[in-house]
Amino acid sequence: MKPSARKIYGERADRYAELDILSEERFYRPLVELARPRGGERVLDLAAGTGVLSIILSRSAASVVACDLTPEMLAHAGERIAAAGRDNISLVEADATRLPFDDDSFNLAACRLAFHHFPEPERALAEIRRVLVPGGRLVLEDVFGPEEAAAAEVRERFELLLDPSHVRSYSPSELRHLLTAAGFELDTFKRLQAEDLRLEMLLDLEKIYTPERREAVLALLREHLGRDLGGVTAREQDGGIILEWEVLLASAASP
């Protein structure tokens, strides 16, 4: 049985909270600029993690609900929100496929770097659409996989070595289909170049400390140096491996 994201990210919550790189607002800017939260709007931050995006969105929106499956992540989010002095953010522990909100509850839903963990993406998108008002907006940022099957198989092996709770890195065409099949009307759909990432930092972030797992990741990447694995390309630099990373940014409206 696949380990649950709730268990794995509960174990990683302290590590995510302590890394300054995850709290630097510049990494959130593309999604926030796409979201354009406005005064009077109610916002759902889905898979909110340690609450950084919720805090940024709360500066422009009337209210934000930071929703996450993992209580340990929400505990860190609560501490961060309190330190920021934000009083218009509430915390809710919930599964994306069973959102505990009434229909037409939000004007905007945001989901950053979490959609590839959803085991039932169609059901999650149906729930998001249900809780959005007519004309409400979904903004999504996520990793993605390649269109070509052989490269996709390598990318999935890489992701599962990093995180056994990973479900699927959807290719751009798959993600586009999921959104439109759920009834969303696409507005923006583009690839975005993220900053290069040192493999060692990623391994530490994901708490991969055993020599066997670290070597398995290294061996896989060295075998495919310079190959685009769906927005991830590894190269050697100064005796280590650097990952050139891209994400998909999408915005869509609920009719």
C-alpha positions in Angstrom: 0.0 0.0 0.0 1.3 3.5 -0.9 2.3 5.5 2.2 -0.1 8.4 2.8 0.8 12.0 2.1 -0.7 12.8 5.5 1.9 10.5 7.2 4.9 11.5 5.2 4.3 15.3 5.3 3.5 15.0 9.0 7.0 13.7 9.4 8.5 16.4 7.2 6.6 19.3 8.6 9.4 20.5 10.9 11.9 20.4 8.1 9.6 22.3 5.7 9.0 25.0 8.4 12.6 25.5 9.2 14.0 26.0 5.7 14.1 29.7 4.8 14.0 28.9 1.1 10.4 27.8 1.4 9.3 31.0 3.0 10.9 33.4 0.5 8.0 35.2 -1.1 9.7 35.5 -4.5 9.0 31.8 -5.1 5.2 32.5 -4.6 5.1 35.6 -6.7 4.1 34.0 -10.1 1.1 32.2 -8.6 0.0 35.3 -6.6 0.2 37.5 -9.6 -1.9 35.1 -11.5 -4.4 34.8 -8.6 -4.9 38.6 -8.3 -6.8 38.3 -5.0 -9.1 41.3 -4.4 -10.7 43.0 -1.4 -13.9 41.3 -0.4 -13.0 38.0 -1.9 -13.0 34.7 0.1 -10.0 32.5 -0.8 -9.3 28.8 -0.3 -5.6 27.8 -0.1 -5.7 24.1 -0.7 -2.8 22.0 0.6 -1.6 25.1 2.4 1.3 23.5 4.1 3.1 25.9 6.5 0.9 28.8 5.5 3.2 31.1 3.5 0.8 31.4 0.5 -2.2 32.0 2.8 -0.4 34.9 4.5 0.4 36.5 1.2 -3.1 36.1 -0.2 -4.6 37.4 3.1 -3.1 40.8 2.5 -5.4 41.5 -0.4 -8.4 39.2 0.2 -11.2 39.6 2.8 -10.5 36.1 4.3 -8.5 33.0 3.6 -9.1 29.4 4.6 -5.8 27.5 4.9 -6.8 23.9 4.2 -4.4 20.9 4.6 -4.6 17.2 5.2 -1.7 17.2 7.7 -2.2 18.5 11.2 1.5 19.0 11.8 1.7 21.3 8.8 -1.3 23.3 10.0 0.3 23.6 13.5 3.3 25.3 11.8 0.9 27.4 9.7 -0.8 28.6 12.8 2.4 29.7 14.4 3.5 31.5 11.2 0.1 33.2 10.8 0.2 34.3 14.5 3.7 35.7 14.1 2.6 37.6 11.0 -0.3 39.1 12.9 -2.9 38.0 10.3 -6.4 37.7 11.8 -8.3 36.9 8.6 -7.0 33.4 8.1 -8.6 30.3 9.5 -7.2 26.7 9.5 -9.1 23.7 8.4 -7.9 20.1 8.3 -9.5 18.4 5.3 -9.0 16.1 2.3 -9.2 17.8 -1.1 -11.8 15.2 -2.3 -14.1 15.9 0.7 -14.1 19.6 1.4 -16.2 20.6 4.4 -17.5 23.7 2.8 -20.9 24.8 1.4 -21.4 25.2 -2.3 -20.4 28.6 -3.6 -18.2 29.4 -0.6 -15.1 30.9 -2.3 -14.2 33.4 -5.0 -10.7 32.0 -5.5 -9.0 28.7 -4.9 -5.2 28.3 -5.0 -3.2 25.1 -5.0 0.6 25.2 -5.1 2.9 22.2 -5.7 0.4 19.7 -4.3 -1.9 18.5 -7.1 0.5 15.7 -8.1 -0.2 14.1 -4.6 -4.0 13.9 -5.2 -4.9 10.2 -5.7 -8.4 11.2 -7.1 -7.7 14.4 -9.2 -11.1 14.3 -10.9 -12.9 14.2 -7.6 -10.7 17.0 -6.1 -11.4 19.2 -9.1 -15.1 18.5 -8.8 -15.0 19.6 -5.2 -13.0 22.7 -6.0 -15.5 23.7 -8.6 -18.4 23.0 -6.2 -17.1 25.3 -3.5 -16.3 28.1 -6.0 -19.0 30.7 -6.8 -20.0 30.9 -10.5 -17.2 32.8 -12.2 -14.8 31.9 -9.3 -11.2 31.2 -10.2 -8.8 28.3 -9.7 -5.0 29.0 -9.8 -2.7 26.1 -9.9 1.0 25.6 -9.8 2.6 22.2 -10.0 5.3 20.0 -11.3 4.6 18.2 -14.5 5.7 15.2 -16.4 6.8 14.7 -20.1 4.4 13.7 -22.9 6.7 11.0 -24.1 6.1 7.6 -22.3 9.7 6.5 -21.8 10.7 9.8 -20.2 7.5 9.8 -18.1 8.5 6.4 -16.7 11.9 7.8 -15.6 10.3 10.9 -14.1 7.9 8.8 -12.0 10.7 6.7 -10.7 12.6 9.8 -9.7 9.5 11.3 -7.9 8.8 8.0 -6.1 12.4 7.8 -4.9 12.0 11.3 -3.4 8.5 10.8 -2.0 6.7 7.4 -1.9 3.3 9.2 -1.5 3.7 10.8 -5.0 0.8 9.9 -7.3 1.6 11.3 -10.7 3.4 14.2 -12.5 0.7 14.9 -15.1 1.9 16.0 -18.5 0.7 19.3 -19.8 -1.9 17.6 -22.0 -3.1 15.5 -19.1 -3.5 18.4 -16.8 -5.3 20.5 -19.4 -7.7 17.6 -20.0 -8.4 17.2 -16.3 -9.2 20.8 -15.9 -11.5 21.1 -18.9 -13.2 17.7 -18.2 -14.0 19.1 -14.7 -15.8 22.0 -16.4 -13.2 24.7 -15.9 -12.6 27.3 -18.6 -8.8 27.7 -19.0 -7.5 31.2 -19.0 -3.7 30.8 -18.5 -1.7 27.7 -19.1 2.1 28.0 -19.3 5.4 26.6 -18.3 7.5 28.6 -15.9 11.2 28.3 -15.3 11.9 28.0 -11.6 15.3 28.6 -10.0 18.0 25.9 -10.2 18.0 23.6 -7.3 20.9 21.7 -5.7 20.1 18.0 -5.4 21.6 17.9 -1.9 19.2 20.5 -0.7 16.3 18.6 -2.2 17.4 15.3 -0.6 17.6 17.1 2.8 14.2 18.7 2.3 12.6 15.3 1.6 14.5 13.8 4.5 16.3 11.2 2.4 19.3 10.3 4.6 19.9 6.6 4.0 22.9 6.0 1.7 20.9 3.5 -0.4 18.1 5.9 -1.3 20.5 8.8 -1.9 22.6 6.7 -4.2 19.5 5.4 -6.1 18.5 9.1 -6.8 22.0 10.0 -7.9 22.3 7.0 -10.1 19.0 7.6 -11.8 19.9 11.3 -12.5 23.4 10.5 -13.7 22.0 8.0 -16.2 19.8 10.7 -17.6 22.0 13.9 -17.4 20.8 16.6 -19.8 17.5 14.8 -20.6 14.3 16.8 -20.1 12.2 14.7 -17.8 9.2 17.0 -18.0 10.5 20.2 -16.6 13.4 18.6 -14.7 16.8 18.4 -16.3 19.9 17.4 -14.3 23.4 18.6 -14.9 26.7 18.2 -13.1 28.4 21.2 -11.6 31.2 21.5 -9.1 31.1 17.9 -8.2 27.4 17.9 -7.5 24.1 17.8 -9.4 22.0 20.8 -10.2 18.4 20.4 -11.2 16.9 22.8 -13.7 13.3 22.9 -12.7 10.1 24.1 -14.4 6.5 24.1 -13.2 3.1 24.6 -14.9 1.0 27.6 -14.0 -2.7 27.5 -14.8 -5.7 29.7 -14.1 -9.2 28.7 -14.9 -12.7 29.9 -14.2 -15.7 28.0 -12.9 -18.7 28.8 -15.2 
